[in-house]
């Protein structure tokens, strides 16, 4: 259903093989992020996937990076990997354990990040990343995952999933749909999407609860965040939702008024640049 966490065996591999990367991500203050998927992980830079890292049975790792980010960089050197092949728009690279740190060294990560800056995959992604970054180490609200899907959502994806503190180490799910103020979907459509996601998680609450309690504990043990200080958390109902809107006040304010009229129980948060 949803298994966005590492198996016990692969979690031990991550702790042993990638401690240097966890420290780098922790010290980036949100610029870089690690998202756990179905027993693999993605490294993100400012909301853009920099690399997908998968476990190989032979003890090596497979790394998949878009050609626009990797081609002709200093990381594209056989001394950093055992094999590298171009497959459509991506490079697929196999890396033994001893070459992990040389490949994912700070110089290479920053070079890949500079390529991402040039491509600039969207203002909305940047806004989403700012929300996550500005809420790091917030005990009351944990942004635990992004671009969430499962086997029954049929390629639909929740923008952000947060955990909202109820009391002590007890949290509830907060589903966040993120839109810029000029997004044409900032109408009844986004409200119905949010209602649909809330209903979906209610129907599969135990699966989501188990998944994200496990993911939290793994991220905490990896040292990816300082706060909350709880080693483990417990996720309870209710399930809440919010639409987070960024900028474009002239367009957005009228849309938000209409949303609140048609969906009076809908939570909407509008960030503006007004002085």
VOZABA-512153 format. One record per residue (C-alpha): residue number from 1; x, y, z. Coordinates in steps of 0.5 Angstrom, whole numbers, plus 500, padded with zeros to 3 digits. Example, Ala and Ser with C-alpha at 12.3 -4.5 7.8 and 13.67 -1.06 7.14 Angstrom:
VOZABA-512153
<pt num="1" x="525" y="491" z="516"/>
<pt num="2" x="527" y="498" z="514"/>
This chain:
VOZABA-512153
<pt num="1" x="500" y="500" z="500"/>
<pt num="2" x="505" y="505" z="502"/>
<pt num="3" x="512" y="503" z="505"/>
<pt num="4" x="516" y="510" z="505"/>
<pt num="5" x="522" y="507" z="509"/>
<pt num="6" x="528" y="503" z="509"/>
<pt num="7" x="528" y="495" z="511"/>
<pt num="8" x="532" y="494" z="517"/>
<pt num="9" x="538" y="491" z="513"/>
<pt num="10" x="538" y="497" z="508"/>
<pt num="11" x="537" y="502" z="514"/>
<pt num="12" x="543" y="499" z="517"/>
<pt num="13" x="547" y="500" z="510"/>
<pt num="14" x="545" y="507" z="510"/>
<pt num="15" x="547" y="508" z="517"/>
<pt num="16" x="554" y="505" z="516"/>
<pt num="17" x="555" y="508" z="509"/>
<pt num="18" x="552" y="515" z="508"/>
<pt num="19" x="554" y="518" z="515"/>
<pt num="20" x="558" y="523" z="511"/>
<pt num="21" x="552" y="525" z="507"/>
<pt num="22" x="547" y="525" z="513"/>
<pt num="23" x="552" y="530" z="516"/>
<pt num="24" x="552" y="534" z="510"/>
<pt num="25" x="544" y="535" z="509"/>
<pt num="26" x="543" y="536" z="516"/>
<pt num="27" x="548" y="542" z="516"/>
<pt num="28" x="545" y="545" z="509"/>
<pt num="29" x="539" y="548" z="513"/>
<pt num="30" x="534" y="545" z="508"/>
<pt num="31" x="538" y="547" z="502"/>
<pt num="32" x="539" y="539" z="501"/>
<pt num="33" x="534" y="534" z="503"/>
<pt num="34" x="533" y="527" z="503"/>
<pt num="35" x="526" y="523" z="502"/>
<pt num="36" x="525" y="516" z="503"/>
<pt num="37" x="521" y="512" z="498"/>
<pt num="38" x="520" y="505" z="498"/>
<pt num="39" x="526" y="502" z="500"/>
<pt num="40" x="531" y="507" z="496"/>
<pt num="41" x="532" y="515" z="497"/>
<pt num="42" x="532" y="521" z="493"/>
<pt num="43" x="537" y="527" z="495"/>
<pt num="44" x="533" y="534" z="493"/>
<pt num="45" x="536" y="541" z="492"/>
<pt num="46" x="531" y="546" z="493"/>
<pt num="47" x="525" y="542" z="491"/>
<pt num="48" x="528" y="538" z="485"/>
<pt num="49" x="531" y="531" z="485"/>
<pt num="50" x="538" y="531" z="485"/>
<pt num="51" x="539" y="524" z="485"/>
<pt num="52" x="536" y="517" z="486"/>
<pt num="53" x="540" y="512" z="490"/>
<pt num="54" x="538" y="505" z="490"/>
<pt num="55" x="541" y="499" z="494"/>
<pt num="56" x="544" y="493" z="490"/>
<pt num="57" x="544" y="486" z="492"/>
<pt num="58" x="552" y="486" z="491"/>
<pt num="59" x="553" y="491" z="496"/>
<pt num="60" x="554" y="497" z="491"/>
<pt num="61" x="549" y="503" z="490"/>
<pt num="62" x="545" y="505" z="483"/>
<pt num="63" x="545" y="512" z="483"/>
<pt num="64" x="540" y="515" z="477"/>
<pt num="65" x="541" y="523" z="475"/>
<pt num="66" x="538" y="527" z="470"/>
<pt num="67" x="543" y="528" z="464"/>
<pt num="68" x="542" y="536" z="465"/>
<pt num="69" x="545" y="536" z="472"/>
<pt num="70" x="550" y="530" z="471"/>
<pt num="71" x="553" y="531" z="464"/>
<pt num="72" x="560" y="533" z="463"/>
<pt num="73" x="561" y="535" z="471"/>
<pt num="74" x="567" y="533" z="475"/>
<pt num="75" x="563" y="527" z="478"/>
<pt num="76" x="563" y="524" z="471"/>
<pt num="77" x="569" y="521" z="472"/>
<pt num="78" x="570" y="513" z="472"/>
<pt num="79" x="575" y="514" z="478"/>
<pt num="80" x="568" y="515" z="482"/>
<pt num="81" x="564" y="509" z="480"/>
<pt num="82" x="565" y="502" z="477"/>
<pt num="83" x="560" y="503" z="471"/>
<pt num="84" x="556" y="509" z="468"/>
<pt num="85" x="551" y="509" z="462"/>
<pt num="86" x="546" y="514" z="459"/>
<pt num="87" x="539" y="511" z="459"/>
<pt num="88" x="534" y="516" z="455"/>
<pt num="89" x="535" y="523" z="459"/>
<pt num="90" x="538" y="520" z="465"/>
<pt num="91" x="545" y="517" z="467"/>
<pt num="92" x="545" y="510" z="471"/>
<pt num="93" x="551" y="510" z="475"/>
<pt num="94" x="554" y="504" z="480"/>
<pt num="95" x="558" y="506" z="486"/>
<pt num="96" x="561" y="501" z="490"/>
<pt num="97" x="562" y="503" z="498"/>
<pt num="98" x="569" y="505" z="498"/>
<pt num="99" x="567" y="510" z="492"/>
<pt num="100" x="561" y="513" z="495"/>
<pt num="101" x="564" y="519" z="499"/>
<pt num="102" x="569" y="521" z="493"/>
<pt num="103" x="563" y="521" z="489"/>
<pt num="104" x="558" y="525" z="493"/>
<pt num="105" x="563" y="530" z="496"/>
<pt num="106" x="561" y="537" z="497"/>
<pt num="107" x="564" y="539" z="491"/>
<pt num="108" x="560" y="535" z="486"/>
<pt num="109" x="554" y="536" z="490"/>
<pt num="110" x="555" y="543" z="489"/>
<pt num="111" x="556" y="543" z="482"/>
<pt num="112" x="550" y="539" z="481"/>
<pt num="113" x="546" y="544" z="485"/>
<pt num="114" x="549" y="549" z="480"/>
<pt num="115" x="546" y="546" z="474"/>
<pt num="116" x="539" y="545" z="478"/>
<pt num="117" x="539" y="553" z="479"/>
<pt num="118" x="540" y="554" z="471"/>
<pt num="119" x="534" y="549" z="470"/>
<pt num="120" x="530" y="552" z="475"/>
<pt num="121" x="524" y="547" z="475"/>
<pt num="122" x="519" y="552" z="477"/>
<pt num="123" x="517" y="558" z="482"/>
<pt num="124" x="512" y="553" z="486"/>
<pt num="125" x="517" y="548" z="487"/>
<pt num="126" x="521" y="554" z="490"/>
<pt num="127" x="515" y="556" z="494"/>
<pt num="128" x="514" y="549" z="497"/>
<pt num="129" x="522" y="548" z="499"/>
<pt num="130" x="521" y="555" z="503"/>
<pt num="131" x="516" y="552" z="507"/>
<pt num="132" x="520" y="546" z="509"/>
<pt num="133" x="526" y="550" z="510"/>
<pt num="134" x="523" y="555" z="514"/>
<pt num="135" x="520" y="550" z="519"/>
<pt num="136" x="526" y="546" z="520"/>
<pt num="137" x="527" y="544" z="527"/>
<pt num="138" x="520" y="546" z="529"/>
<pt num="139" x="517" y="541" z="534"/>
<pt num="140" x="510" y="543" z="533"/>
<pt num="141" x="510" y="542" z="526"/>
<pt num="142" x="514" y="537" z="522"/>
<pt num="143" x="514" y="537" z="514"/>
<pt num="144" x="516" y="529" z="514"/>
<pt num="145" x="515" y="528" z="506"/>
<pt num="146" x="513" y="531" z="499"/>
<pt num="147" x="510" y="528" z="493"/>
<pt num="148" x="507" y="523" z="496"/>
<pt num="149" x="503" y="517" z="493"/>
<pt num="150" x="501" y="510" z="494"/>
<pt num="151" x="499" y="504" z="490"/>
<pt num="152" x="492" y="506" z="490"/>
<pt num="153" x="492" y="514" z="488"/>
<pt num="154" x="494" y="512" z="481"/>
<pt num="155" x="499" y="517" z="480"/>
<pt num="156" x="496" y="523" z="484"/>
<pt num="157" x="501" y="526" z="489"/>
<pt num="158" x="500" y="530" z="495"/>
<pt num="159" x="504" y="536" z="495"/>
<pt num="160" x="507" y="536" z="502"/>
<pt num="161" x="505" y="532" z="508"/>
<pt num="162" x="506" y="534" z="515"/>
<pt num="163" x="505" y="532" z="522"/>
<pt num="164" x="502" y="537" z="527"/>
<pt num="165" x="503" y="536" z="534"/>
<pt num="166" x="497" y="535" z="539"/>
<pt num="167" x="501" y="534" z="545"/>
<pt num="168" x="508" y="531" z="547"/>
<pt num="169" x="510" y="526" z="542"/>
<pt num="170" x="503" y="525" z="539"/>
<pt num="171" x="502" y="528" z="532"/>
<pt num="172" x="496" y="528" z="527"/>
<pt num="173" x="497" y="528" z="519"/>
<pt num="174" x="496" y="535" z="516"/>
<pt num="175" x="496" y="535" z="509"/>
<pt num="176" x="498" y="541" z="505"/>
<pt num="177" x="496" y="543" z="498"/>
<pt num="178" x="501" y="548" z="496"/>
<pt num="179" x="499" y="553" z="490"/>
<pt num="180" x="502" y="560" z="488"/>
<pt num="181" x="497" y="565" z="488"/>
<pt num="182" x="496" y="566" z="480"/>
<pt num="183" x="495" y="558" z="479"/>
<pt num="184" x="488" y="557" z="476"/>
<pt num="185" x="487" y="551" z="480"/>
<pt num="186" x="486" y="555" z="486"/>
<pt num="187" x="479" y="554" z="486"/>
<pt num="188" x="474" y="549" z="488"/>
<pt num="189" x="478" y="544" z="484"/>
<pt num="190" x="484" y="544" z="490"/>
<pt num="191" x="479" y="544" z="495"/>
<pt num="192" x="476" y="537" z="492"/>
<pt num="193" x="483" y="535" z="491"/>
<pt num="194" x="484" y="536" z="499"/>
<pt num="195" x="478" y="533" z="501"/>
<pt num="196" x="480" y="527" z="497"/>
<pt num="197" x="486" y="526" z="500"/>
<pt num="198" x="484" y="527" z="507"/>
<pt num="199" x="478" y="521" z="506"/>
<pt num="200" x="484" y="517" z="502"/>
<pt num="201" x="488" y="517" z="508"/>
<pt num="202" x="482" y="516" z="513"/>
<pt num="203" x="481" y="510" z="509"/>
<pt num="204" x="488" y="507" z="510"/>
<pt num="205" x="490" y="510" z="516"/>
<pt num="206" x="493" y="504" z="519"/>
<pt num="207" x="498" y="504" z="513"/>
<pt num="208" x="500" y="511" z="513"/>
<pt num="209" x="501" y="511" z="521"/>
<pt num="210" x="505" y="505" z="521"/>
<pt num="211" x="509" y="508" z="515"/>
<pt num="212" x="510" y="515" z="518"/>
<pt num="213" x="512" y="513" z="525"/>
<pt num="214" x="517" y="509" z="522"/>
<pt num="215" x="520" y="514" z="517"/>
<pt num="216" x="520" y="519" z="523"/>
<pt num="217" x="524" y="514" z="527"/>
<pt num="218" x="529" y="513" z="521"/>
<pt num="219" x="530" y="520" z="520"/>
<pt num="220" x="531" y="522" z="527"/>
<pt num="221" x="536" y="516" z="528"/>
<pt num="222" x="540" y="518" z="521"/>
<pt num="223" x="541" y="525" z="525"/>
<pt num="224" x="537" y="529" z="519"/>
<pt num="225" x="534" y="534" z="524"/>
<pt num="226" x="535" y="536" z="531"/>
<pt num="227" x="528" y="538" z="534"/>
<pt num="228" x="523" y="535" z="536"/>
<pt num="229" x="528" y="531" z="540"/>
<pt num="230" x="523" y="525" z="541"/>
<pt num="231" x="526" y="518" z="539"/>
<pt num="232" x="519" y="516" z="537"/>
<pt num="233" x="512" y="519" z="535"/>
<pt num="234" x="505" y="516" z="535"/>
<pt num="235" x="501" y="519" z="530"/>
<pt num="236" x="493" y="519" z="532"/>
<pt num="237" x="487" y="522" z="528"/>
<pt num="238" x="484" y="527" z="526"/>
<pt num="239" x="487" y="528" z="519"/>
<pt num="240" x="487" y="535" z="517"/>
<pt num="241" x="488" y="539" z="511"/>
<pt num="242" x="491" y="546" z="509"/>
<pt num="243" x="491" y="550" z="502"/>
<pt num="244" x="498" y="554" z="503"/>
<pt num="245" x="498" y="560" z="498"/>
<pt num="246" x="504" y="564" z="496"/>
<pt num="247" x="504" y="571" z="493"/>
<pt num="248" x="500" y="574" z="487"/>
<pt num="249" x="495" y="578" z="492"/>
<pt num="250" x="491" y="581" z="487"/>
<pt num="251" x="489" y="575" z="484"/>
<pt num="252" x="489" y="570" z="490"/>
<pt num="253" x="485" y="574" z="495"/>
<pt num="254" x="479" y="574" z="490"/>
<pt num="255" x="480" y="566" z="489"/>
<pt num="256" x="481" y="565" z="497"/>
<pt num="257" x="475" y="569" z="498"/>
<pt num="258" x="471" y="565" z="494"/>
<pt num="259" x="474" y="558" z="496"/>
<pt num="260" x="472" y="560" z="504"/>
<pt num="261" x="465" y="562" z="501"/>
<pt num="262" x="464" y="555" z="498"/>
<pt num="263" x="468" y="551" z="503"/>
<pt num="264" x="467" y="555" z="510"/>
<pt num="265" x="471" y="549" z="514"/>
<pt num="266" x="477" y="550" z="509"/>
<pt num="267" x="484" y="552" z="512"/>
<pt num="268" x="487" y="557" z="508"/>
<pt num="269" x="494" y="560" z="509"/>
<pt num="270" x="496" y="566" z="504"/>
<pt num="271" x="503" y="568" z="504"/>
<pt num="272" x="505" y="575" z="501"/>
<pt num="273" x="510" y="580" z="500"/>
<pt num="274" x="506" y="586" z="502"/>
<pt num="275" x="511" y="591" z="506"/>
